[in-house]
Structures are given as C-alpha cells and as structure tokens.
Amino acid sequence: MEARDQLEAEKISDTESAQFRSEFRKKVDEELRRQTEWMNEQFKERLTPAAIEMQQRWIVDLKDRMEHERTKRLAKLDELFADVKRLERVVLDNATHLDESTHLNELWAALRALSTAAVDSPARKPFRQELRALHNVVNTATTKDDPVVSTALASLDESDIPDIGVEPLGDLATWFVTSVVPHVSEVALVPDENAGVLSHVASRILSSLRFQRHGLVPGTDVLSVLARAEYYLNGKDLDSAARELNQLKGPAKLLLADWMDAARRRLEVQNALQVIEQQVTRATQR
C-alpha cells in the first residue's frame, strides 16, 4: 500500500514538474518574444534615420556624379560640335578655293586661246568667238567685278578689230621694210608744208644718194626715225617702233597712215590682253 501510494505520488510529482516546465518555457518564450519585438522596434527606430540619411547622401552623391558626367558629356559634345564646325569651314574653304581655282584655270585657258587667235596667229584672222568665250568665263570668275578687266574687254568688244583681226608682227615688219621704208625715204626731204612736184622729185633723187641708216642713230630727221623704228621692229618691240614713227609729220606721216593703223590695232589688242593677264595673275596670287 505504501509503495503504491509512493508510486502515485511520484507520478503526480512528474506530471506537475512537466506542467511547470511547460508553463515556465511558455513564459520564457513569451518574454523572449517581447524582448525581441522591443529590440526590433529599438533597432528600427535607430536604424531608420541612419538609413534615410545614408539614402539621402547616396542620392545627393548620385546626382553629383550624374551632373558631373553630364557636364563632361556636354563638354565633349561642345568639342565635337566645334570640331564639326571647323571641319565644315575647312570643307567650305576648300570648295571655294577649288571653285576659284577652276574658274581661274578656265580664265587662263580662255585668255591663252584669245591670245593665240588674236596676236600669235601666223595670219590675220577674226577672234570674236574667242573674245566672247573669255567674256563668258570672266562673268563667272573672281574677276567678274574687276573694273580694269571689264574696261579692257569692252575696249575690244566695242571695236571692229575682233571681226577683222590684226596683222601678225612678222607681216608688219616685212611690210615696213619692203614697202614703208622705201616709200617714206623718197619723201624724207619733202617739206612738211607747201611741197610741190619739184620738191617730191628732188627728195626722191637726193634720198637715193644718201647712205641708208641703221640702228639707234640720233636725229629727228625722217631717215633717222625710220632707222630706229626698224631697229625696234627687229627686236619685236612694236610699241617703241610706233612711238618713233608717230613723231613724223607731212608726207611721211601720210605714207605711214595705213601701217600705223594696223600697228595701233595690234597694240590695242596686245595692251588689253596684257592688262587682263596682269589682273588674273593678281587674282591667282591672292
């Protein structure tokens, strides 16, 4: 009896002990849960402002970096834009230079063609077509607003010289030696005024007895002037020859009229072409 009572007492004691342990564990778990919640709340309360501050700093830093990167990209874009503008300027300058060079080459070609047809031809020939071609090139080239070129071209265009041409220099020299000099020499001693038939006859006879002069001889008499003019013609200096002959008067001047007209026409063309060539050369050197 006592043993059984003791056994039951032990069972009751074990049950109570187990129940106590269970309740104690529940209390401990509940306390742990409350402590954990409290700690989490404390952690959140302390961590949240720091996290917000950190996030704000990160956002500010990110904005600064983005702004810095944007500034760098904009600077690069500005550099690229400046490079593109410089490249455009170079391309435009090159295109303009090429266009001007093309026009100048065309101008030189037209000028050479006119010079060949007008003054370098072995025979007299019209050159209106070559003059018109030069006009057309000038109107599109850098010399189109050049008053000197315009005046030189107008002086030729408004005359009849392009339609009949000019005498080659060799023909003028031959004409002068074979025809002009002999005839003018015959009237070398004829007075400038009131010259009669006897004066002409006497001049012809006496002129044939005089020595022919050559070279740059001094004197203002007809034979001296003829000698200097022939000297200049031999040196292809038509301008100086014409200047010498232009000082003659009286019968000598009358006999020279046709030759002087031919010489002036050639000189007019030569001078005009020389002026145009000088202006084109200046335009090329700019």
LINZI-V593391 format. One record per run of one state. SS is the DSSP state (@ for helix, = for strand, . for the rest). FROM is the first residue (numbers start at 1). TO is the last residue. Records with the same first field share a line. If there is no record, write none. Layout:
SS=FROM-TO ; FROM-TO
This chain:
.=1-1 ; 119-127 ; 139-146 ; 158-160 ; 165-168 ; 187-196 ; 210-221 ; 235-237 ; 246-249 ; 286-286
@=2-118 ; 128-138 ; 147-157 ; 161-164 ; 169-186 ; 197-209 ; 222-234 ; 238-245 ; 250-285
